[in-house]
Amino acid sequence: MNVHVAALAKSHRLDQQTTAFASDVIDDLSQTPKRLSPKYFYDAKGSELFEQITLLPEYYPTRTELSILRDQSGAISEMVPKGAALVEFGAGATTKVRLLLNECALGAYVPVDISGDFLQSQADALRKDFPALDVYPVTADFTTSFALPEAIGSMAKVGFFPGSTLGNFEPHEACAFLRSARDILGQGARLVIGVDLEKDESVLYKAYNDAAGVTARFNLNILNRINRELGGNFDTSAFTHRAIYNRDRHRIEMYLISGKAQTVRVLGHSFSFRPGETIHTESSYKYSLERFRALARASGWALLESWTDEASMFSVHALVASD
Ligand code: AVI
């Protein structure tokens, strides 16, 4: 963090998380081209908008992954040793993990998420519906190293990373995450992971440019969040959402585009925009089965099995830590 942001954080009495947000926003808007990190989409409003995205007719990933987990729950549960602890990286809606909890004889469930309050409410709901299951929530940024609860020390470990969140990491970050997950879970661990697949560009385009404009509101909300939490003065009506598919890099790229020449202030910093200038807010990588398997291999994991839906829109993989 630069000295200036540290001083500002002190004078504005910002907490630790908001200070990190401020520091990243000021650094990222100072870059050419400008960017913002997609991890800041998910405040309460952004999480609500994301839940709405998952229900959109054009947004196929969530319902397709759910159908694979439902159809293959028997085969997936065979990859999960009896009495194992299931460690979920990031805790969203519990719909997906419930499919595994119904099928696998788990020893414990360990959801890991940065948002402690949300985590506790999800853990409480699961305890109510699965009274025999030990739930040990861990409040941590799952992209960094964290300690597993002592209570699961002797249990076999299985990681769970659904939703193709891996696709929002740059390839080097995806590799670092998979290596870190392997270190955290330990020798002999397994990992069940959801990965979105490359497909017809028009299907991808529509999934990120939905007719109802929910993805646009989700994208623009990051500017509202900067206004709310950092006292920024973005005029959100002067920016528009755009998502394109970059075929060479196998990724959807989301941008916010300035509709005019304007200057925006955030915590005493000024950022000037030209008409048409972009802020790159998210990449969503789409993998072929081969490219994902190569990434897993290079990150310390061997493939046990892969499952896809009939149209090969989405994939779920069971991996085992290689020695
Ligand atoms: C969370 N993540 C996997 C979503 C995706 O598809 O990359 C985020 C998202 N962005 C726009 N729509 C959905």
Residues whose N, C-alpha, C, O or C-beta is under 5 A from the ligand:
A	BS01	AVI	I53 G163 S164 T165 S284
